[in-house]
Amino acid sequence: MSGAPVKFQARKSVGQVEEGNDLAPKFDARGLITVVTTDYSSGELLMQAYMNAEALGLTIKTGEAHYWSRSRETLWHKGATSGFVQRVRELLVDDDQDCIWLRVDVAGGASCHVGYRSCFYRKVPVGEDFDARESDGHVDLEWTDRDKVFDPEKVYGDAPNPTKL
């Protein structure tokens, strides 16, 4: 594996981006691209995150998910601390190349730093469910998973919380 960074093509035309063979990702004004990550076998949505060019390049080169943490403003190799590494089985880019979809196998079965398998462990009521659950402008979330795969205190110890309020 070469030590040189992955080079992306300049975006020249709609045809090149939408129907060509060039990888020409569109990073936003902050230099980030949205990433959705699902379980390769089940299709379960595990998480949504961001990559910068370096994280995308490292993911392509290593076959393991790397992201950019907006809250910590740092590159992050998923699973480096917890051991729950995401092995990329497939990396897809959407039609206008401004979103990445990773299909992964997860060592240990967890992708959420809170301890759940998926970062999406609560749902927001909509329609009639919203009417039944809304009270004085407050919406109660419905838990879809309460079984943690791991205890974050044991895994991360005194490490700073990876998110900021």
C-alpha positions in Angstrom: 0.0 0.0 0.0 1.5 3.3 -1.1 2.0 6.1 1.4 0.8 8.7 -1.1 -2.7 10.2 -0.4 -5.6 9.3 -2.6 -6.2 11.9 -5.3 -9.7 12.9 -6.3 -10.5 14.3 -9.7 -11.5 17.9 -10.2 -15.2 18.4 -10.9 -15.5 19.5 -14.5 -19.0 18.8 -15.7 -22.3 17.3 -14.7 -21.8 14.4 -17.1 -18.4 13.6 -15.6 -19.7 13.7 -12.0 -23.1 12.0 -12.6 -22.3 9.4 -15.3 -18.5 9.3 -15.6 -15.9 7.0 -14.0 -14.0 9.8 -12.1 -14.2 9.9 -8.3 -14.8 13.7 -7.9 -16.4 14.1 -4.4 -18.1 17.4 -3.6 -17.0 18.5 -0.1 -19.0 21.3 1.5 -17.7 24.7 2.5 -16.1 23.2 5.6 -14.4 20.5 3.5 -16.8 17.7 4.6 -18.9 15.2 2.9 -21.9 13.3 4.6 -21.5 9.6 5.2 -24.2 7.1 6.0 -23.0 3.7 7.3 -25.1 0.5 7.3 -24.4 -3.1 8.2 -23.3 -5.0 5.2 -25.4 -8.1 5.9 -28.6 -6.7 7.4 -28.8 -3.2 5.8 -29.4 -1.8 9.3 -28.6 1.9 9.5 -25.7 2.2 12.0 -24.6 5.8 11.9 -24.3 9.1 10.0 -21.0 11.0 10.1 -18.7 13.2 8.0 -15.4 12.7 6.2 -12.9 15.2 5.0 -10.7 14.4 2.0 -8.1 12.8 4.3 -10.7 10.5 6.0 -12.1 9.5 2.7 -8.7 8.7 1.3 -7.7 6.7 4.4 -11.0 4.8 4.2 -10.3 3.9 0.6 -6.7 2.9 1.2 -7.1 0.9 4.4 -10.6 -0.6 3.9 -11.5 0.6 7.4 -13.8 3.5 8.2 -12.2 6.9 9.1 -14.3 9.9 9.8 -13.9 13.6 10.7 -15.2 14.6 14.1 -16.9 18.0 13.9 -17.2 18.3 17.7 -13.5 17.4 18.3 -12.2 18.7 15.0 -10.0 15.7 14.4 -9.6 12.7 12.2 -11.1 9.6 13.8 -10.4 5.9 12.9 -13.7 4.2 13.9 -12.9 1.6 16.5 -9.3 2.7 17.3 -10.2 3.2 21.0 -13.2 0.8 21.4 -12.1 -2.0 19.2 -15.3 -1.8 17.2 -13.6 -1.3 13.9 -15.8 -0.9 10.8 -14.4 -3.0 7.9 -15.7 -1.5 4.7 -17.2 -4.1 2.4 -18.5 -1.6 -0.1 -18.1 2.2 -0.5 -20.7 3.9 -2.7 -21.0 7.5 -3.9 -24.4 9.1 -4.8 -25.3 10.5 -8.2 -23.8 14.0 -7.6 -21.0 12.7 -5.4 -21.9 14.7 -2.3 -22.7 11.7 -0.1 -20.9 8.5 0.7 -22.6 5.2 1.7 -20.4 2.7 3.6 -21.6 -0.9 3.9 -19.5 -2.4 6.7 -18.9 -5.3 9.0 -18.5 -4.2 12.6 -16.0 -6.0 14.9 -17.9 -6.4 18.2 -21.2 -5.4 16.7 -21.5 -1.8 18.0 -21.2 1.5 16.1 -22.6 3.9 18.7 -20.3 5.6 21.2 -23.2 5.5 23.7 -23.0 1.7 23.6 -25.8 0.7 21.3 -25.4 -1.2 18.1 -26.8 1.7 16.0 -26.7 5.4 16.7 -30.4 5.4 15.8 -32.0 3.9 18.9 -34.9 6.3 19.4 -37.6 7.4 17.0 -39.6 10.6 16.7 -43.4 10.2 16.6 -45.1 11.5 13.4 -48.6 12.1 12.4 -51.2 10.6 14.8 -48.4 9.2 16.9 -47.1 12.8 17.3 -50.5 14.0 18.4 -50.7 11.3 21.0 -47.2 11.9 22.4 -46.9 15.7 22.2 -47.5 17.6 25.4 -47.1 21.4 25.8 -44.7 21.6 22.9 -42.6 18.7 24.3 -42.2 15.6 22.1 -41.4 12.3 23.9 -39.0 10.1 21.9 -39.8 6.4 21.6 -37.0 4.0 22.4 -36.4 1.3 19.7 -33.4 -0.3 21.5 -32.5 -0.2 25.2 -29.9 -3.1 25.1 -26.4 -1.8 25.0 -23.7 -3.8 23.3 -21.0 -2.4 25.6 -20.6 -0.1 28.6 -19.0 3.2 27.4 -17.5 3.9 30.9 -15.6 0.6 30.7 -14.5 1.1 27.1 -13.6 4.8 27.1 -13.0 5.4 30.8 -12.1 9.0 31.6 -11.6 9.9 27.9 -13.5 13.1 26.9 -17.0 12.6 25.7 -16.8 12.4 21.9 -19.7 14.9 21.6 -20.4 18.4 22.8 -23.7 19.8 23.7 
